[in-house]
């Protein structure tokens, strides 16, 4: 699980793209088209908040105290 419980979508190295899900399961099915565009070299502005760099930059998503992963 990621520190802020949100997924990571990012290029890790040349020819290596990471999709690290964080307990969202089937709700992530819709990002396949965005990720396929990125793999082909077209950066998605929509996926920017989900980059590895958010940890280094301190731009984490808010963490809920709810016991449910969807809230």
CHARMM-style PDB file with segment names, atoms N, HN, CA, C and O in Angstrom:
ATOM      1  N   UNK     1       0.848  -1.175   0.000  1.00  0.00      PROA
ATOM      2  CA  UNK     1       0.000   0.000   0.000  1.00  0.00      PROA
ATOM      3  C   UNK     1       0.897   1.242   0.000  1.00  0.00      PROA
ATOM      4  O   UNK     1       1.948   1.266   0.640  1.00  0.00      PROA
ATOM      5  N   UNK     2       0.470   2.247  -0.713  1.00  0.00      PROA
ATOM      6  HN  UNK     2      -0.384   2.228  -1.233  1.00  0.00      PROA
ATOM      7  CA  UNK     2       1.229   3.490  -0.766  1.00  0.00      PROA
ATOM      8  C   UNK     2       0.964   4.318   0.498  1.00  0.00      PROA
ATOM      9  O   UNK     2      -0.063   4.120   1.148  1.00  0.00      PROA
ATOM     10  N   UNK     3       1.859   5.235   0.860  1.00  0.00      PROA
ATOM     11  HN  UNK     3       2.693   5.396   0.332  1.00  0.00      PROA
ATOM     12  CA  UNK     3       1.676   6.026   2.079  1.00  0.00      PROA
ATOM     13  C   UNK     3       0.359   6.802   2.137  1.00  0.00      PROA
ATOM     14  O   UNK     3      -0.223   6.941   3.212  1.00  0.00      PROA
ATOM     15  N   UNK     4      -0.118   7.307   1.000  1.00  0.00      PROA
ATOM     16  HN  UNK     4       0.355   7.193   0.126  1.00  0.00      PROA
ATOM     17  CA  UNK     4      -1.373   8.062   1.010  1.00  0.00      PROA
ATOM     18  C   UNK     4      -2.559   7.229   0.512  1.00  0.00      PROA
ATOM     19  O   UNK     4      -3.661   7.744   0.329  1.00  0.00      PROA
ATOM     20  N   UNK     5      -2.316   5.961   0.302  1.00  0.00      PROA
ATOM     21  HN  UNK     5      -1.421   5.542   0.451  1.00  0.00      PROA
ATOM     22  CA  UNK     5      -3.354   4.997  -0.118  1.00  0.00      PROA
ATOM     23  C   UNK     5      -3.948   5.293  -1.495  1.00  0.00      PROA
ATOM     24  O   UNK     5      -5.070   4.886  -1.796  1.00  0.00      PROA
ATOM     25  N   UNK     6      -3.193   6.000  -2.318  1.00  0.00      PROA
ATOM     26  HN  UNK     6      -2.281   6.332  -2.073  1.00  0.00      PROA
ATOM     27  CA  UNK     6      -3.605   6.256  -3.691  1.00  0.00      PROA
ATOM     28  C   UNK     6      -2.620   5.589  -4.631  1.00  0.00      PROA
ATOM     29  O   UNK     6      -1.457   5.408  -4.270  1.00  0.00      PROA
ATOM     30  N   UNK     7      -3.050   5.223  -5.818  1.00  0.00      PROA
ATOM     31  HN  UNK     7      -3.995   5.370  -6.111  1.00  0.00      PROA
ATOM     32  CA  UNK     7      -2.169   4.510  -6.743  1.00  0.00      PROA
ATOM     33  C   UNK     7      -1.063   5.389  -7.325  1.00  0.00      PROA
ATOM     34  O   UNK     7      -1.110   6.618  -7.263  1.00  0.00      PROA
ATOM     35  N   UNK     8      -0.080   4.717  -7.885  1.00  0.00      PROA
ATOM     36  HN  UNK     8      -0.042   3.719  -7.936  1.00  0.00      PROA
ATOM     37  CA  UNK     8       1.016   5.380  -8.587  1.00  0.00      PROA
ATOM     38  C   UNK     8       0.982   4.912 -10.034  1.00  0.00      PROA
ATOM     39  O   UNK     8       0.899   3.715 -10.306  1.00  0.00      PROA
ATOM     40  N   UNK     9       1.047   5.861 -10.957  1.00  0.00      PROA
ATOM     41  HN  UNK     9       1.114   6.834 -10.736  1.00  0.00      PROA
ATOM     42  CA  UNK     9       1.160   5.582 -12.388  1.00  0.00      PROA
ATOM     43  C   UNK     9       2.341   6.405 -12.870  1.00  0.00      PROA
ATOM     44  O   UNK     9       2.277   7.634 -12.873  1.00  0.00      PROA
ATOM     45  N   UNK    10       3.413   5.748 -13.276  1.00  0.00      PROA
ATOM     46  HN  UNK    10       3.465   4.749 -13.274  1.00  0.00      PROA
ATOM     47  CA  UNK    10       4.588   6.528 -13.661  1.00  0.00      PROA
ATOM     48  C   UNK    10       5.606   5.682 -14.413  1.00  0.00      PROA
ATOM     49  O   UNK    10       5.678   4.464 -14.249  1.00  0.00      PROA
ATOM     50  N   UNK    11       6.385   6.359 -15.234  1.00  0.00      PROA
ATOM     51  HN  UNK    11       6.327   7.348 -15.367  1.00  0.00      PROA
ATOM     52  CA  UNK    11       7.523   5.736 -15.906  1.00  0.00      PROA
ATOM     53  C   UNK    11       8.611   5.576 -14.855  1.00  0.00      PROA
ATOM     54  O   UNK    11       8.963   6.542 -14.178  1.00  0.00      PROA
ATOM     55  N   UNK    12       9.146   4.373 -14.712  1.00  0.00      PROA
ATOM     56  HN  UNK    12       8.861   3.589 -15.262  1.00  0.00      PROA
ATOM     57  CA  UNK    12      10.192   4.118 -13.720  1.00  0.00      PROA
ATOM     58  C   UNK    12      11.570   4.236 -14.348  1.00  0.00      PROA
ATOM     59  O   UNK    12      12.454   4.917 -13.828  1.00  0.00      PROA
ATOM     60  N   UNK    13      11.729   3.570 -15.458  1.00  0.00      PROA
ATOM     61  HN  UNK    13      11.010   3.018 -15.881  1.00  0.00      PROA
ATOM     62  CA  UNK    13      12.957   3.613 -16.252  1.00  0.00      PROA
ATOM     63  C   UNK    13      12.545   3.465 -17.708  1.00  0.00      PROA
ATOM     64  O   UNK    13      11.367   3.286 -18.018  1.00  0.00      PROA
ATOM     65  N   UNK    14      13.517   3.542 -18.585  1.00  0.00      PROA
ATOM     66  HN  UNK    14      14.473   3.687 -18.333  1.00  0.00      PROA
ATOM     67  CA  UNK    14      13.206   3.319 -19.987  1.00  0.00      PROA
ATOM     68  C   UNK    14      12.607   1.921 -20.140  1.00  0.00      PROA
ATOM     69  O   UNK    14      13.171   0.939 -19.658  1.00  0.00      PROA
ATOM     70  N   UNK    15      11.479   1.846 -20.804  1.00  0.00      PROA
ATOM     71  HN  UNK    15      11.021   2.644 -21.195  1.00  0.00      PROA
ATOM     72  CA  UNK    15      10.756   0.589 -21.043  1.00  0.00      PROA
ATOM     73  C   UNK    15      10.180  -0.052 -19.789  1.00  0.00      PROA
ATOM     74  O   UNK    15       9.825  -1.230 -19.810  1.00  0.00      PROA
ATOM     75  N   UNK    16      10.079   0.703 -18.692  1.00  0.00      PROA
ATOM     76  HN  UNK    16      10.367   1.660 -18.675  1.00  0.00      PROA
ATOM     77  CA  UNK    16       9.470   0.174 -17.461  1.00  0.00      PROA
ATOM     78  C   UNK    16       8.445   1.190 -16.964  1.00  0.00      PROA
ATOM     79  O   UNK    16       8.802   2.301 -16.571  1.00  0.00      PROA
ATOM     80  N   UNK    17       7.176   0.803 -16.986  1.00  0.00      PROA
ATOM     81  HN  UNK    17       6.887  -0.099 -17.306  1.00  0.00      PROA
ATOM     82  CA  UNK    17       6.096   1.657 -16.506  1.00  0.00      PROA
ATOM     83  C   UNK    17       5.473   0.968 -15.303  1.00  0.00      PROA
ATOM     84  O   UNK    17       5.170  -0.224 -15.359  1.00  0.00      PROA
ATOM     85  N   UNK    18       5.280   1.706 -14.219  1.00  0.00      PROA
ATOM     86  HN  UNK    18       5.527   2.674 -14.174  1.00  0.00      PROA
ATOM     87  CA  UNK    18       4.759   1.141 -12.974  1.00  0.00      PROA
ATOM     88  C   UNK    18       3.302   1.552 -12.774  1.00  0.00      PROA
ATOM     89  O   UNK    18       2.942   2.721 -12.913  1.00  0.00      PROA
ATOM     90  N   UNK    19       2.485   0.571 -12.449  1.00  0.00      PROA
ATOM     91  HN  UNK    19       2.778  -0.379 -12.336  1.00  0.00      PROA
ATOM     92  CA  UNK    19       1.125   0.820 -11.978  1.00  0.00      PROA
ATOM     93  C   UNK    19       1.057   0.157 -10.611  1.00  0.00      PROA
ATOM     94  O   UNK    19       0.990  -1.068 -10.509  1.00  0.00      PROA
ATOM     95  N   UNK    20       1.075   0.968  -9.568  1.00  0.00      PROA
ATOM     96  HN  UNK    20       1.129   1.963  -9.651  1.00  0.00      PROA
ATOM     97  CA  UNK    20       1.021   0.448  -8.201  1.00  0.00      PROA
ATOM     98  C   UNK    20      -0.338   0.816  -7.626  1.00  0.00      PROA
ATOM     99  O   UNK    20      -0.573   1.961  -7.240  1.00  0.00      PROA
ATOM    100  N   UNK    21      -1.217  -0.151  -7.573  1.00  0.00      PROA
ATOM    101  HN  UNK    21      -1.026  -1.082  -7.886  1.00  0.00      PROA
ATOM    102  CA  UNK    21      -2.565   0.087  -7.075  1.00  0.00      PROA
ATOM    103  C   UNK    21      -2.534   0.128  -5.554  1.00  0.00      PROA
ATOM    104  O   UNK    21      -1.652  -0.454  -4.923  1.00  0.00      PROA
ATOM    105  N   UNK    22      -3.488   0.808  -4.987  1.00  0.00      PROA
ATOM    106  HN  UNK    22      -4.205   1.281  -5.499  1.00  0.00      PROA
ATOM    107  CA  UNK    22      -3.526   0.970  -3.538  1.00  0.00      PROA
ATOM    108  C   UNK    22      -4.919   0.677  -3.004  1.00  0.00      PROA
ATOM    109  O   UNK    22      -5.566   1.546  -2.420  1.00  0.00      PROA
ATOM    110  N   UNK    23      -5.371  -0.546  -3.206  1.00  0.00      PROA
ATOM    111  HN  UNK    23      -4.845  -1.252  -3.680  1.00  0.00      PROA
ATOM    112  CA  UNK    23      -6.632  -0.994  -2.620  1.00  0.00      PROA
ATOM    113  C   UNK    23      -7.856  -0.401  -3.314  1.00  0.00      PROA
ATOM    114  O   UNK    23      -8.908  -0.261  -2.690  1.00  0.00      PROA
ATOM    115  N   UNK    24      -7.735  -0.051  -4.593  1.00  0.00      PROA
ATOM    116  HN  UNK    24      -6.880  -0.164  -5.100  1.00  0.00      PROA
ATOM    117  CA  UNK    24      -8.875   0.482  -5.332  1.00  0.00      PROA
ATOM    118  C   UNK    24      -9.457  -0.530  -6.322  1.00  0.00      PROA
ATOM    119  O   UNK    24     -10.561  -0.328  -6.827  1.00  0.00      PROA
ATOM    120  N   UNK    25      -8.746  -1.594  -6.600  1.00  0.00      PROA
ATOM    121  HN  UNK    25      -7.849  -1.759  -6.189  1.00  0.00      PROA
ATOM    122  CA  UNK    25      -9.232  -2.699  -7.415  1.00  0.00      PROA
ATOM    123  C   UNK    25      -9.865  -2.321  -8.735  1.00  0.00      PROA
ATOM    124  O   UNK    25      -9.281  -1.586  -9.532  1.00  0.00      PROA
ATOM    125  N   UNK    26     -11.065  -2.829  -8.961  1.00  0.00      PROA
ATOM    126  HN  UNK    26     -11.540  -3.426  -8.314  1.00  0.00      PROA
ATOM    127  CA  UNK    26     -11.744  -2.665 -10.251  1.00  0.00      PROA
ATOM    128  C   UNK    26     -11.974  -1.205 -10.622  1.00  0.00      PROA
ATOM    129  O   UNK    26     -12.168  -0.899 -11.798  1.00  0.00      PROA
ATOM    130  N   UNK    27     -11.957  -0.309  -9.660  1.00  0.00      PROA
ATOM    131  HN  UNK    27     -11.800  -0.559  -8.704  1.00  0.00      PROA
ATOM    132  CA  UNK    27     -12.183   1.105  -9.957  1.00  0.00      PROA
ATOM    133  C   UNK    27     -11.047   1.704 -10.779  1.00  0.00      PROA
ATOM    134  O   UNK    27     -11.180   2.806 -11.310  1.00  0.00      PROA
ATOM    135  N   UNK    28      -9.936   0.988 -10.885  1.00  0.00      PROA
ATOM    136  HN  UNK    28      -9.828   0.092 -10.453  1.00  0.00      PROA
ATOM    137  CA  UNK    28      -8.796   1.463 -11.658  1.00  0.00      PROA
ATOM    138  C   UNK    28      -8.862   1.013 -13.116  1.00  0.00      PROA
ATOM    139  O   UNK    28      -7.993   1.375 -13.909  1.00  0.00      PROA
ATOM    140  N   UNK    29      -9.868   0.237 -13.480  1.00  0.00      PROA
ATOM    141  HN  UNK    29     -10.575  -0.058 -12.836  1.00  0.00      PROA
ATOM    142  CA  UNK    29      -9.982  -0.283 -14.845  1.00  0.00      PROA
ATOM    143  C   UNK    29     -10.017   0.834 -15.886  1.00  0.00      PROA
ATOM    144  O   UNK    29      -9.507   0.656 -16.992  1.00  0.00      PROA
ATOM    145  N   UNK    30     -10.590   1.949 -15.563  1.00  0.00      PROA
ATOM    146  HN  UNK    30     -11.005   2.094 -14.665  1.00  0.00      PROA
ATOM    147  CA  UNK    30     -10.731   3.055 -16.503  1.00  0.00      PROA
ATOM    148  C   UNK    30      -9.441   3.766 -16.872  1.00  0.00      PROA
ATOM    149  O   UNK    30      -9.427   4.533 -17.835  1.00  0.00      PROA
ATOM    150  N   UNK    31      -8.365   3.540 -16.147  1.00  0.00      PROA
ATOM    151  HN  UNK    31      -8.376   2.916 -15.366  1.00  0.00      PROA
ATOM    152  CA  UNK    31      -7.119   4.244 -16.462  1.00  0.00      PROA
ATOM    153  C   UNK    31      -6.309   3.535 -17.535  1.00  0.00      PROA
ATOM    154  O   UNK    31      -5.289   4.063 -17.976  1.00  0.00      PROA
ATOM    155  N   UNK    32      -6.729   2.369 -17.960  1.00  0.00      PROA
ATOM    156  HN  UNK    32      -7.558   1.940 -17.601  1.00  0.00      PROA
ATOM    157  CA  UNK    32      -5.988   1.611 -18.968  1.00  0.00      PROA
ATOM    158  C   UNK    32      -5.709   2.401 -20.230  1.00  0.00      PROA
ATOM    159  O   UNK    32      -4.608   2.326 -20.776  1.00  0.00      PROA
ATOM    160  N   UNK    33      -6.679   3.148 -20.697  1.00  0.00      PROA
ATOM    161  HN  UNK    33      -7.574   3.209 -20.253  1.00  0.00      PROA
ATOM    162  CA  UNK    33      -6.508   3.950 -21.909  1.00  0.00      PROA
ATOM    163  C   UNK    33      -5.476   5.055 -21.692  1.00  0.00      PROA
ATOM    164  O   UNK    33      -4.646   5.314 -22.563  1.00  0.00      PROA
ATOM    165  N   UNK    34      -5.529   5.700 -20.533  1.00  0.00      PROA
ATOM    166  HN  UNK    34      -6.203   5.489 -19.825  1.00  0.00      PROA
ATOM    167  CA  UNK    34      -4.563   6.756 -20.219  1.00  0.00      PROA
ATOM    168  C   UNK    34      -3.148   6.193 -20.127  1.00  0.00      PROA
ATOM    169  O   UNK    34      -2.197   6.786 -20.636  1.00  0.00      PROA
ATOM    170  N   UNK    35      -3.021   5.045 -19.474  1.00  0.00      PROA
ATOM    171  HN  UNK    35      -3.793   4.562 -19.060  1.00  0.00      PROA
ATOM    172  CA  UNK    35      -1.705   4.420 -19.318  1.00  0.00      PROA
ATOM    173  C   UNK    35      -1.168   3.965 -20.672  1.00  0.00      PROA
ATOM    174  O   UNK    35       0.022   4.118 -20.947  1.00  0.00      PROA
ATOM    175  N   UNK    36      -2.026   3.410 -21.516  1.00  0.00      PROA
ATOM    176  HN  UNK    36      -2.993   3.285 -21.293  1.00  0.00      PROA
ATOM    177  CA  UNK    36      -1.549   2.969 -22.831  1.00  0.00      PROA
ATOM    178  C   UNK    36      -1.044   4.158 -23.650  1.00  0.00      PROA
ATOM    179  O   UNK    36      -0.070   4.028 -24.391  1.00  0.00      PROA
ATOM    180  N   UNK    37      -1.697   5.310 -23.524  1.00  0.00      PROA
ATOM    181  HN  UNK    37      -2.488   5.416 -22.923  1.00  0.00      PROA
ATOM    182  CA  UNK    37      -1.207   6.519 -24.195  1.00  0.00      PROA
ATOM    183  C   UNK    37       0.169   6.909 -23.664  1.00  0.00      PROA
ATOM    184  O   UNK    37       1.055   7.281 -24.433  1.00  0.00      PROA
ATOM    185  N   UNK    38       0.343   6.822 -22.350  1.00  0.00      PROA
ATOM    186  HN  UNK    38      -0.377   6.520 -21.725  1.00  0.00      PROA
ATOM    187  CA  UNK    38       1.633   7.185 -21.761  1.00  0.00      PROA
ATOM    188  C   UNK    38       2.742   6.236 -22.202  1.00  0.00      PROA
ATOM    189  O   UNK    38       3.864   6.666 -22.469  1.00  0.00      PROA
ATOM    190  N   UNK    39       2.432   4.968 -22.276  1.00  0.00      PROA
ATOM    191  HN  UNK    39       1.521   4.618 -22.060  1.00  0.00      PROA
ATOM    192  CA  UNK    39       3.426   3.986 -22.717  1.00  0.00      PROA
ATOM    193  C   UNK    39       3.871   4.296 -24.148  1.00  0.00      PROA
ATOM    194  O   UNK    39       5.006   4.012 -24.529  1.00  0.00      PROA
ATOM    195  N   UNK    40       2.972   4.874 -24.928  1.00  0.00      PROA
ATOM    196  HN  UNK    40       2.049   5.104 -24.619  1.00  0.00      PROA
ATOM    197  CA  UNK    40       3.296   5.247 -26.306  1.00  0.00      PROA
ATOM    198  C   UNK    40       3.975   6.623 -26.389  1.00  0.00      PROA
ATOM    199  O   UNK    40       4.276   7.101 -27.483  1.00  0.00      PROA
ATOM    200  N   UNK    41       4.216   7.256 -25.236  1.00  0.00      PROA
ATOM    201  HN  UNK    41       3.972   6.868 -24.348  1.00  0.00      PROA
ATOM    202  CA  UNK    41       4.957   8.517 -25.220  1.00  0.00      PROA
ATOM    203  C   UNK    41       4.136   9.775 -25.065  1.00  0.00      PROA
ATOM    204  O   UNK    41       4.684  10.875 -25.140  1.00  0.00      PROA
ATOM    205  N   UNK    42       2.831   9.648 -24.851  1.00  0.00      PROA
ATOM    206  HN  UNK    42       2.386   8.755 -24.790  1.00  0.00      PROA
ATOM    207  CA  UNK    42       1.955  10.813 -24.696  1.00  0.00      PROA
ATOM    208  C   UNK    42       1.585  10.993 -23.228  1.00  0.00      PROA
ATOM    209  O   UNK    42       0.733  10.271 -22.711  1.00  0.00      PROA
ATOM    210  N   UNK    43       2.212  11.943 -22.560  1.00  0.00      PROA
ATOM    211  HN  UNK    43       2.903  12.530 -22.981  1.00  0.00      PROA
ATOM    212  CA  UNK    43       1.957  12.176 -21.138  1.00  0.00      PROA
ATOM    213  C   UNK    43       0.510  12.598 -20.901  1.00  0.00      PROA
ATOM    214  O   UNK    43      -0.058  13.379 -21.664  1.00  0.00      PROA
ATOM    215  N   UNK    44      -0.073  12.068 -19.832  1.00  0.00      PROA
ATOM    216  HN  UNK    44       0.388  11.434 -19.211  1.00  0.00      PROA
ATOM    217  CA  UNK    44      -1.443  12.399 -19.465  1.00  0.00      PROA
ATOM    218  C   UNK    44      -1.448  13.381 -18.300  1.00  0.00      PROA
ATOM    219  O   UNK    44      -0.908  13.093 -17.232  1.00  0.00      PROA
ATOM    220  N   UNK    45      -2.052  14.525 -18.510  1.00  0.00      PROA
ATOM    221  HN  UNK    45      -2.490  14.759 -19.378  1.00  0.00      PROA
ATOM    222  CA  UNK    45      -2.170  15.522 -17.450  1.00  0.00      PROA
ATOM    223  C   UNK    45      -3.023  14.988 -16.298  1.00  0.00      PROA
ATOM    224  O   UNK    45      -2.794  15.332 -15.139  1.00  0.00      PROA
ATOM    225  N   UNK    46      -3.991  14.161 -16.620  1.00  0.00      PROA
ATOM    226  HN  UNK    46      -4.176  13.882 -17.562  1.00  0.00      PROA
ATOM    227  CA  UNK    46      -4.878  13.599 -15.600  1.00  0.00      PROA
ATOM    228  C   UNK    46      -4.109  12.731 -14.605  1.00  0.00      PROA
ATOM    229  O   UNK    46      -4.478  12.666 -13.432  1.00  0.00      PROA
ATOM    230  N   UNK    47      -3.046  12.063 -15.059  1.00  0.00      PROA
ATOM    231  HN  UNK    47      -2.747  12.115 -16.012  1.00  0.00      PROA
ATOM    232  CA  UNK    47      -2.280  11.176 -14.181  1.00  0.00      PROA
ATOM    233  C   UNK    47      -1.185  11.896 -13.396  1.00  0.00      PROA
ATOM    234  O   UNK    47      -0.530  11.275 -12.558  1.00  0.00      PROA
ATOM    235  N   UNK    48      -0.971  13.179 -13.643  1.00  0.00      PROA
ATOM    236  HN  UNK    48      -1.503  13.683 -14.324  1.00  0.00      PROA
ATOM    237  CA  UNK    48       0.095  13.919 -12.949  1.00  0.00      PROA
ATOM    238  C   UNK    48       0.024  13.810 -11.420  1.00  0.00      PROA
ATOM    239  O   UNK    48       1.067  13.638 -10.790  1.00  0.00      PROA
ATOM    240  N   UNK    49      -1.157  13.902 -10.798  1.00  0.00      PROA
ATOM    241  HN  UNK    49      -2.005  14.041 -11.311  1.00  0.00      PROA
ATOM    242  CA  UNK    49      -1.203  13.795  -9.329  1.00  0.00      PROA
ATOM    243  C   UNK    49      -0.827  12.408  -8.800  1.00  0.00      PROA
ATOM    244  O   UNK    49      -0.729  12.219  -7.587  1.00  0.00      PROA
ATOM    245  N   UNK    50      -0.619  11.445  -9.686  1.00  0.00      PROA
ATOM    246  HN  UNK    50      -0.698  11.599 -10.671  1.00  0.00      PROA
ATOM    247  CA  UNK    50      -0.347  10.072  -9.267  1.00  0.00      PROA
ATOM    248  C   UNK    50       1.084   9.629  -9.585  1.00  0.00      PROA
ATOM    249  O   UNK    50       1.352   8.430  -9.675  1.00  0.00      PROA
ATOM    250  N   UNK    51       1.998  10.576  -9.755  1.00  0.00      PROA
ATOM    251  HN  UNK    51       1.781  11.549  -9.682  1.00  0.00      PROA
ATOM    252  CA  UNK    51       3.398  10.268 -10.054  1.00  0.00      PROA
ATOM    253  C   UNK    51       4.170   9.955  -8.770  1.00  0.00      PROA
ATOM    254  O   UNK    51       3.760  10.345  -7.676  1.00  0.00      PROA
ATOM    255  N   UNK    52       5.297   9.243  -8.921  1.00  0.00      PROA
ATOM    256  HN  UNK    52       5.629   8.927  -9.809  1.00  0.00      PROA
ATOM    257  CA  UNK    52       6.190   8.998  -7.785  1.00  0.00      PROA
ATOM    258  C   UNK    52       6.651  10.308  -7.152  1.00  0.00      PROA
ATOM    259  O   UNK    52       6.848  10.385  -5.940  1.00  0.00      PROA
ATOM    260  N   UNK    53       6.818  11.320  -7.969  1.00  0.00      PROA
ATOM    261  HN  UNK    53       6.658  11.257  -8.954  1.00  0.00      PROA
ATOM    262  CA  UNK    53       7.364  12.598  -7.497  1.00  0.00      PROA
ATOM    263  C   UNK    53       6.507  13.253  -6.423  1.00  0.00      PROA
ATOM    264  O   UNK    53       6.995  14.130  -5.709  1.00  0.00      PROA
ATOM    265  N   UNK    54       5.254  12.858  -6.287  1.00  0.00      PROA
ATOM    266  HN  UNK    54       4.858  12.146  -6.867  1.00  0.00      PROA
ATOM    267  CA  UNK    54       4.405  13.496  -5.280  1.00  0.00      PROA
ATOM    268  C   UNK    54       4.943  13.272  -3.869  1.00  0.00      PROA
ATOM    269  O   UNK    54       4.731  14.110  -2.993  1.00  0.00      PROA
ATOM    270  N   UNK    55       5.631  12.163  -3.636  1.00  0.00      PROA
ATOM    271  HN  UNK    55       5.803  11.483  -4.348  1.00  0.00      PROA
ATOM    272  CA  UNK    55       6.202  11.899  -2.314  1.00  0.00      PROA
ATOM    273  C   UNK    55       7.360  12.847  -2.032  1.00  0.00      PROA
ATOM    274  O   UNK    55       7.459  13.404  -0.939  1.00  0.00      PROA
ATOM    275  N   UNK    56       8.224  13.028  -3.002  1.00  0.00      PROA
ATOM    276  HN  UNK    56       8.144  12.575  -3.890  1.00  0.00      PROA
ATOM    277  CA  UNK    56       9.370  13.919  -2.860  1.00  0.00      PROA
ATOM    278  C   UNK    56       8.930  15.379  -2.736  1.00  0.00      PROA
ATOM    279  O   UNK    56       9.536  16.157  -2.000  1.00  0.00      PROA
ATOM    280  N   UNK    57       7.879  15.737  -3.456  1.00  0.00      PROA
ATOM    281  HN  UNK    57       7.387  15.104  -4.054  1.00  0.00      PROA
ATOM    282  CA  UNK    57       7.388  17.120  -3.471  1.00  0.00      PROA
ATOM    283  C   UNK    57       6.410  17.417  -2.341  1.00  0.00      PROA
ATOM    284  O   UNK    57       6.001  18.565  -2.169  1.00  0.00      PROA
ATOM    285  N   UNK    58       6.028  16.406  -1.570  1.00  0.00      PROA
ATOM    286  HN  UNK    58       6.360  15.473  -1.710  1.00  0.00      PROA
ATOM    287  CA  UNK    58       5.086  16.604  -0.473  1.00  0.00      PROA
ATOM    288  C   UNK    58       3.666  16.860  -0.930  1.00  0.00      PROA
ATOM    289  O   UNK    58       2.888  17.489  -0.213  1.00  0.00      PROA
ATOM    290  N   UNK    59       3.316  16.379  -2.119  1.00  0.00      PROA
ATOM    291  HN  UNK    59       3.948  15.868  -2.702  1.00  0.00      PROA
ATOM    292  CA  UNK    59       1.972  16.592  -2.671  1.00  0.00      PROA
ATOM    293  C   UNK    59       1.122  15.333  -2.509  1.00  0.00      PROA
ATOM    294  O   UNK    59       0.523  14.852  -3.471  1.00  0.00      PROA
ATOM    295  N   UNK    60       1.073  14.807  -1.291  1.00  0.00      PROA
ATOM    296  HN  UNK    60       1.559  15.198  -0.510  1.00  0.00      PROA
ATOM    297  CA  UNK    60       0.305  13.590  -1.040  1.00  0.00      PROA
ATOM    298  C   UNK    60      -1.187  13.889  -1.070  1.00  0.00      PROA
ATOM    299  O   UNK    60      -1.621  15.017  -0.833  1.00  0.00      PROA
ATOM    300  N   UNK    61      -1.946  12.869  -1.362  1.00  0.00      PROA
ATOM    301  HN  UNK    61      -1.594  11.953  -1.554  1.00  0.00      PROA
ATOM    302  CA  UNK    61      -3.397  12.986  -1.329  1.00  0.00      PROA
ATOM    303  C   UNK    61      -3.851  12.938   0.128  1.00  0.00      PROA
ATOM    304  O   UNK    61      -3.185  12.315   0.955  1.00  0.00      PROA
ATOM    305  N   UNK    62      -4.960  13.576   0.456  1.00  0.00      PROA
ATOM    306  HN  UNK    62      -5.501  14.082  -0.216  1.00  0.00      PROA
ATOM    307  CA  UNK    62      -5.437  13.533   1.842  1.00  0.00      PROA
ATOM    308  C   UNK    62      -5.743  12.095   2.257  1.00  0.00      PROA
ATOM    309  O   UNK    62      -6.244  11.301   1.461  1.00  0.00      PROA
ATOM    310  N   UNK    63      -5.438  11.777   3.495  1.00  0.00      PROA
ATOM    311  HN  UNK    63      -5.030  12.422   4.142  1.00  0.00      PROA
ATOM    312  CA  UNK    63      -5.697  10.436   4.021  1.00  0.00      PROA
ATOM    313  C   UNK    63      -6.911  10.504   4.929  1.00  0.00      PROA
ATOM    314  O   UNK    63      -6.982  11.344   5.826  1.00  0.00      PROA
ATOM    315  N   UNK    64      -7.858   9.621   4.693  1.00  0.00      PROA
ATOM    316  HN  UNK    64      -7.800   8.939   3.964  1.00  0.00      PROA
ATOM    317  CA  UNK    64      -9.073   9.561   5.495  1.00  0.00      PROA
ATOM    318  C   UNK    64      -8.862   8.623   6.678  1.00  0.00      PROA
ATOM    319  O   UNK    64      -8.096   7.664   6.581  1.00  0.00      PROA
ATOM    320  N   UNK    65      -9.521   8.887   7.764  1.00  0.00      PROA
ATOM    321  HN  UNK    65     -10.143   9.666   7.842  1.00  0.00      PROA
ATOM    322  CA  UNK    65      -9.487   7.993   8.919  1.00  0.00      PROA
ATOM    323  C   UNK    65     -10.585   6.944   8.846  1.00  0.00      PROA
ATOM    324  O   UNK    65     -10.756   6.147   9.768  1.00  0.00      PROA
ATOM    325  N   UNK    66     -11.315   6.947   7.763  1.00  0.00      PROA
ATOM    326  HN  UNK    66     -11.175   7.594   7.014  1.00  0.00      PROA
ATOM    327  CA  UNK    66     -12.391   5.986   7.579  1.00  0.00      PROA
ATOM    328  C   UNK    66     -11.819   4.581   7.401  1.00  0.00      PROA
ATOM    329  O   UNK    66     -10.759   4.424   6.796  1.00  0.00      PROA
ATOM    330  N   UNK    67     -12.496   3.566   7.913  1.00  0.00      PROA
ATOM    331  HN  UNK    67     -13.357   3.694   8.405  1.00  0.00      PROA
ATOM    332  CA  UNK    67     -12.020   2.194   7.725  1.00  0.00      PROA
ATOM    333  C   UNK    67     -12.293   1.669   6.312  1.00  0.00      PROA
ATOM    334  O   UNK    67     -11.890   0.555   5.978  1.00  0.00      PROA
ATOM    335  N   UNK    68     -12.967   2.457   5.492  1.00  0.00      PROA
ATOM    336  HN  UNK    68     -13.295   3.362   5.763  1.00  0.00      PROA
ATOM    337  CA  UNK    68     -13.324   2.016   4.156  1.00  0.00      PROA
ATOM    338  C   UNK    68     -12.372   2.616   3.126  1.00  0.00      PROA
ATOM    339  O   UNK    68     -12.147   3.826   3.143  1.00  0.00      PROA
ATOM    340  N   UNK    69     -11.802   1.805   2.223  1.00  0.00      PROA
ATOM    341  HN  UNK    69     -11.984   0.822   2.209  1.00  0.00      PROA
ATOM    342  CA  UNK    69     -10.813   2.307   1.265  1.00  0.00      PROA
ATOM    343  C   UNK    69     -11.376   3.254   0.212  1.00  0.00      PROA
ATOM    344  O   UNK    69     -10.606   3.926  -0.473  1.00  0.00      PROA
ATOM    345  N   UNK    70     -12.689   3.327   0.066  1.00  0.00      PROA
ATOM    346  HN  UNK    70     -13.315   2.781   0.623  1.00  0.00      PROA
ATOM    347  CA  UNK    70     -13.287   4.169  -0.975  1.00  0.00      PROA
ATOM    348  C   UNK    70     -13.653   5.555  -0.454  1.00  0.00      PROA
ATOM    349  O   UNK    70     -14.223   6.355  -1.197  1.00  0.00      PROA
ATOM    350  N   UNK    71     -13.346   5.851   0.778  1.00  0.00      PROA
ATOM    351  HN  UNK    71     -12.883   5.201   1.381  1.00  0.00      PROA
ATOM    352  CA  UNK    71     -13.727   7.164   1.324  1.00  0.00      PROA
ATOM    353  C   UNK    71     -12.523   7.994   1.672  1.00  0.00      PROA
ATOM    354  OT1 UNK    71     -12.665   9.123   2.142  1.00  0.00      PROA
TER     355      UNK     71
END
